[in-house]
Amino acid sequence: YIKIVEWSDEDECFIGYCPGIIGPCCHGTDEIEVYQQLCEIVDEWIEIFHRDNEALPPPTIGKNIEEFLNGAGSH
């Protein structure tokens, strides 16, 4: 799954999200820390899907990455 961390002028911090798994879910002033938080959150969501015997959403990797990046600000 693609994980995106981007700067938000409105919030004045970095925002992390993972299309297909979770929308904006973590934020902070350090881009690397936000990415680390995002990775942990995504891993936890995947564990929850497995624990609950639910199918994982289709992976975002392999799709048109440019499409995701061009629309990244409109989640």
RONU-784341 format. One line per 3 residues: their letters; for each residue x, z, y of C-alpha. Coordinates in Angstrom, 1 decimal, padded with zeros to 4 digits. Each point is the difference from the previous one (the first is absolute). Layout:
REM RONU-784341
A = X Z Y | ...
This chain:
REM RONU-784341
YIK = 000.0 000.0 000.0 | 001.3 -000.8 003.4 | 000.5 003.0 002.2
IVE = -000.1 -000.5 003.8 | 001.3 002.2 002.7 | -000.5 -001.2 003.6
WSD = 000.1 001.4 003.5 | -003.3 000.8 001.7 | 000.1 -000.3 003.8
EDE = -003.4 001.7 000.0 | 001.1 003.0 -002.0 | 003.6 -000.1 001.2
CFI = 001.3 000.5 -003.6 | 000.7 -001.9 -003.2 | -003.0 -000.4 -002.3
GYC = 000.2 -000.6 -003.8 | -002.5 -001.8 -002.2 | -000.2 -001.9 -003.3
PGI = -002.5 -002.8 -000.1 | -002.0 000.1 -003.2 | 000.7 003.7 -000.6
IGP = -000.5 001.9 003.3 | -000.4 -000.6 003.6 | 001.9 001.8 002.8
CCH = 000.9 003.3 -001.7 | 003.2 001.4 001.6 | 001.7 -000.1 003.3
GTD = 003.0 001.3 001.9 | 002.8 -000.8 002.4 | 002.6 -000.8 -002.7
EIE = -000.6 -003.3 -001.7 | 002.0 001.0 -003.2 | -001.9 003.3 -000.4
VYQ = -003.3 -001.8 000.4 | 001.0 -002.5 -002.7 | 001.1 002.9 -002.3
QLC = -003.4 001.7 000.6 | -001.8 -003.3 -000.7 | 001.8 -000.5 -003.3
EIV = -000.9 003.5 -001.1 | -003.7 -000.5 000.9 | -000.1 -003.4 -001.8
DEW = 001.5 001.5 -003.1 | -002.5 002.8 000.1 | -002.9 -002.4 000.3
IEI = 001.3 -002.1 -002.9 | 000.2 003.3 -002.1 | -003.6 000.8 000.9
FHR = -001.1 -003.5 -001.1 | 001.8 000.5 -003.3 | -001.3 003.6 -000.5
DNE = -003.6 -001.2 000.6 | 000.5 -003.0 -002.3 | -000.9 -002.3 002.9
ALP = 001.4 -003.5 000.4 | 002.6 -000.4 002.7 | -000.9 -002.3 002.9
PPT = 001.6 -003.5 -000.2 | 003.6 000.3 001.1 | 000.8 -001.3 003.5
IGK = 003.5 -001.2 -001.1 | -000.1 -003.7 -000.9 | -002.7 -000.8 002.5
NIE = 000.7 -001.7 003.3 | 002.2 002.7 001.6 | 000.0 -001.9 003.3
EFL = -003.8 000.3 000.1 | 000.2 003.8 -000.4 | 002.7 000.3 002.6
NGA = -001.8 -002.2 002.5 | -003.1 002.1 -000.4 | 001.8 003.3 -000.3
GSH = -001.3 001.3 003.3 | -003.6 -000.7 -000.9 | -000.6 002.4 -003.0
